[in-house]
Amino acid sequence: MKEQIQSLIRQVAEHQEFSGAVLVQHSDNAGTGGSSEVFCGAYGEANRTWKVKNRPTTRFRIASVGKMFTAVAILQLIEAGKLSLETRVLDALELTGTRLPAELTVFHLLSMTSGIADWIDEDADDYDEEWAQFCRQHPLYLFHSDADYLPIFTPLAPYFPLGERFRYNGAGFMLLGLLIEKISGQSYFEYVRRQVFARAGMSETDFSELDEVLPNVAEGYVPVLDANEKVTGWKKNYYRATIGPAADGGATSTLADLLRFSQALRQGELIGPKLVHAMTSAQAVQDEKDEQGCQWGYGFGCFVMLDEKKQVLRWGHTGEEDGVSCRLWHYPQQEITVVILGNQSLCAGKISSEIHRLVMAL
C-alpha cells in the first residue's frame, strides 16, 4: 500500500495538482494499542517565492476540519451539564431581532439540519460568482471572530423549515462558537486551546490569522489557469480567504497533531464514549447514493460515510478554501486514519479518493 500511495501522490504532484503533506496511520485495538505508520510524505513548496519545500512537520491552515474541534467543545459542555442538545440557541445567546427560528437548538446546529441561511451560500449555482460578490461587498480583512459574521446571516430568511433535512452550513458553527464563549466565559479560541488542543497534546496547532508571520507555516496558493486549464502561474490566497479563523474552521495544524486529535477523540480523552459514538454516527443522512451504493451522513461536526447496511465506513471532515485543501478521515473497520493537508486549492480530493479505494480493498 505504501508504494501505491507514494506513486499516486508523486504523479499528481508532478502535474502540479498537489502541494502538501500526507499521513496514513494504522492503529491497533480501536486506537488504544500500538500504531504503525503506513505512509508519510510531503510534496511541493510551503513558500513558492523562496522555494521552501513542504515537510511532514509543516503547519497548514485546515479550513473546515476545525468544525470537529467546535463540535468536541460543545459536547464537552453538554457532558458537563452546562448545555443540552435541546438547548434553544436564541434564548441561550439572548439574541433578538433576527430571522433565526425561535425553536433552533444545539442539535440542529451540530447536525447541520437547521435550515438557517449561511453567511455564504455554499450550494449556489455559481459559487465562484457568489464568493466574488461577497468579497466585493464585505472586505475579508474585517472578519476576525464569530460575532463579525452575525450581521451577514441573521437577517436572512431560512433556506427551509427547521429540521427538514441536512444542508452544509458554517453559520451554525459560528453560533456554536458564541455559545462556547457565553457559557465558558472564555473566548472561543482560548477554550479550544485549553480543552481540546492541550488535552490532545496538539502542541503545533493554534488559531492564527492569515497575515501573521509565523514559523513553519505553509502559504496558501491558488493556481492561475489558461483556457485549457493548464497551470501558468500562482497567486497567494491573501485576498481570497477570510483573514481570521472562526468556529467554523481556520485553525493551523500538522499531520501529527491531527492524528493525535483523532486518537484522543477515539480513546475518550476529550469526551466520553457515548458522545464520541453520537458525534461519529449519522444524525442526518442524504438521500443520494454514490456509484458504490454508499451514502453520506453528518454526525456532530463530522461527515460519515455509510455502506449499504448503514455501517460506518469512515468519518471525519473536509476542509476547502482558496489556497487550502484538507482531509481528516478515520476508517473504523480497518483502524486506519488518513490526514491530507494541502496548501493549494482543491488538491486533496483526488488523493483522498484514491487512498479510500486502497483502504477499502484491505
N, C-alpha and C positions, 0 to 999 in steps of 0.2 A: 504493500500500500504506500509506503514511503516513497518508493521510486516513481510510482504513478502520480502521486501528488506533486513531487518535485518536477517531473517532466511537464505536467499540465501547467503549473504556475510559471515555469521558465518560458514556455512557449507564449503564454498570454502576456507576460511582462516584456518579452522581446518585441511584441507587436504594440507596445505602449498602452496596453489595456489594463495593466495593474501596476500599482506602486503601493507598497505597504509591507505588512508582516502577517504571517500565518502560523497558527499553532494548532496541532491536533493531538489530544492527550487522552489516554485510556486510563480509567480508574477502576480498581477492583472493589468488590463488596459495596456497591452502591455509593461509592465515594468516601467510604470510611476506612478503606485499607490503603495499600500502596497504589502507586500510579506509575505509568510509563509513558514516555514521550514517543508518539508515533511519527510526528513531523514538526519541525520548527525551521522557519526560514524568513528572510527579509529580502525585498526587491525594490528597485527604483531608488529615488532620491528624496530625502527629507527636505533638502534645500536645493532646488534646481539651479539657482544662480551660482552657488559656490560648489556644486557637485558633491554635496554631503550625502552619503548613502544612508538609506534606512537600515536599521539594525533590529534584531528581535527585542531589544530593550527600549527602542524608540517609543516616545509617548505620542499618541494620536488623539485628536478630537473624535468622540464616538457618537455624536448626534443622539438619536432616539434610543440607543441601547440604554441610555441613562434613565429611561422610564422605569426600568426594573428597580433602580435604586429608590425612586419615589414610591413605587408600589411596596417595597420592603418597609420603608419608613412608615407608611400609613398602616400597614399590617402590624408593625411593632406597637403603634399607638392603640390599635384595636386589641391586641393581645394584653396590653397594659390596662385595658378597661377605660381608656380615655376617649374612645370613639367606638362606633359600631358600623357595620355595613349599611345599616338602616338610618344612620345619622343624616339629617336633612342639611344639605350644604349651605343653603342661603341663611338658614337660622344660625348655624354654627359660625359663619363668617360675618353675620349681621349685614348682609348685602341687600340693598334696596334699590329700586329704580332700574332694574334690569329686565330683560326678556327671558331670563333663565326660569325654568319651571319651578314652582314652589316645592314640588314633591321630589326634586332632584336629590339623589342620595349618593353616598360614598360608593356603593355598589355600582351604580350607573357609570360613575366616572372611571373606576378601576377597570371595569369590563368593557368600556367604550360602547355602552348601549344608551347613552344619554340623549343622543339626537341633537344636542346643542350645537349652535354654529361654532365653527372653528375660527381661529384667528387668521388662517389661510386655508382656502378650500383645496384640500389635497386631492379631491376627486373631480376637480374642474376638467371640462373637456379639453381645454388648452392650458395645462398647468404652467407652462413657461410664461405665457402671456399674463396669466393670473398673478404669478410671482413678480413679473416685471411691473405690473400695475401697482401691486402692493408696495414695491420698493420706491416707485415714483411718489406715492402718497405718504409713506412712512419711512423716514431715514432710519436705516438699520442700526446706526450707531447710538440711537436713543434707547434701545432695548437692553436693560441691564438686570431686570428682575421680573418675576411673575406678575407683579402688580402693574408693570408697564403695559401689559397686554390687555388688561381688563377693558379699557375704553374701546378696544378694537372689536371684541366679540360679544360683550354683554348686551349691547343694544340691538344685536341681530336676532332675527326670528330663527327658531329651531329648524333643523332640516326635516325632522319627522317627530312623531309623538314619543314621549319618554318610554324607554324600554322596548321599543318596537323591534329593533334589530341592532346588529353591530355596524358601526361605521368608525373608521380610524379617526382619532381626534386628539390633538395636542392641547387644546384649550382646557379640556377636562383635567389634564395633569397639572396645569398651572393652578387651577382651583385647588387641587390636592396639595400642591406646594404651599399655597396660602393657608390651608388647613393645618399643615405641619407647623408653620410659623405661629399660627394663632394658639394652638394647643400646647406646643412645647415652650413657647416664649423665647425661642431662638430663631435666627434666620434659617431659611431652608438649607442653605449651604452649610452652615455650621452644624445643624442637626445631622445631616447626612455624613459629613466628615467624621463626626464622633460616633454615631450609632451604626453606620454602615461601613465606611472605609476603614476606620480604625479597628473595628471588631473583626473585619475580614482580613486584616493585615495588608490592606491595599495602600502601601506607602508611596506609590508613584502615581496615585490617582488624585485629582483635585478639580476644582472649578476655576477655570481661568478664562479671561477674555481674549478675543481673537487678536487684539493688537498688543497683547503683553509680550515682552521679550523674556522667554524662559528657556532654561537649558533642556536639551534633548527632546524638544517638541517639533514634530514634523509640520511644515507648512502645507496648506491645502491648495490644490491646483485644479483648474478647470481647463480641459482641452479646447484648443481653437481648431475647428474643423473646416475643411474646404467643401465644395459642392459634392464631392464623392465620399464624404465622411472620413477623409484622411486627416490625421493629426498634423497640423502645420505649425503649432506653437502652443504656448501655455499662458494662462492668466492666473494670478493669485486670487484667492476667494475672498479677499478683504471687503469687496463691495457686493458680494453675492450671498453672504450669510450674516445672521444676526450676531452682533459683537459679543454679547454675554450669554452664558449658559442659563438655563431655567429648569424648572421641574419637569419639563417635557423633553429634556436632553441637553447635551452640550458639554458634558464633563470631558476631561482629558485623561487617558488611561493607557495601559500597556497590555500586551499579551498575558504576562504572568499575573497581573492584578485581576484581570477579568476571569482568568482561570481560578484564582483564589476566591473571587466573588461567587462563582458557580459552586465551588466546593463548599464554602462556608454556608451558602444557602441550603444545599442538599444535606449537609451534616447537622442542620438545626442550630447553627451558631448565631443566626440572625433573627429567625422566627421559628416557632415550633413546627413539628411535622405536619400537624393538621392544616396550618395556614400555608406551609410550603406546598402541600398537595392541592389546596384550593387555588393558589397562585399559578401553578403549572398545569392545571386542568382547564378544559374548555368551558368557560362560563357562558359563552355565546359562540354559535357555530354558523359559518357562512353556508349558504345553500349549495354553491357551486363546488364541483369536484374537479380535480386535475385529471390528466390523462392516465394516471396510475390508480385512479379511484380514491385518492386521498382528499381530505377536507381540511380547511384551515379554520381554527377556532381562536378565541382570545380568552386568556385567563385573567389574571390581575396584573396588568403591565407586562404581559407575556404572550407572545404568539405560540400557538400549539398546533402541531400537525397531527392529524388523526388518520389511521388506516380504515379499511372498510368495516372493521369490527369496533371502531371508535376507540381503539387503543392508541396511546400517545407514542408517536414515532420520534418526535423531537419537540423541544420547547426552547424559548429564548427570545431574542429580539434582533431586529434590523436597525440600521442607522444610516440615513441618507441625507445629505445636504450638499450644496455645491462645494467641491473640494474634499468631501468626506464620504466614505462608503465602508460600512462595518457590519459584521455579523457576530453574534454570540449564540451558539446552539449547544444544547445538551441532548444526547441520544440515550434515553434511559435503558432501552433494551440492550444496547451494545456497550453502555457505560463509556461513551466517548463524548468529549467536549471539543468543539471547534470554535476557534476565535480567529476572525479575519478583520484586520484593521488596515484601511486604505486611505491614502491622502490624495486621491484624485476622484473626480466624480464618477459614480456608478460603476466602480471597478470590482466590487466584492461579489456581485450576484452570480456571475458565471462560475467563479471558483467555488462558491458555496454550493451551487447546483451539482457540480462535478464531484466534489467531496461527498455530498449527500448520496450520490449514486454509489460511490465506493463503499461508504459506510453501510448502506442498506444491502449491499451484496455480501457482507460478512456473515 
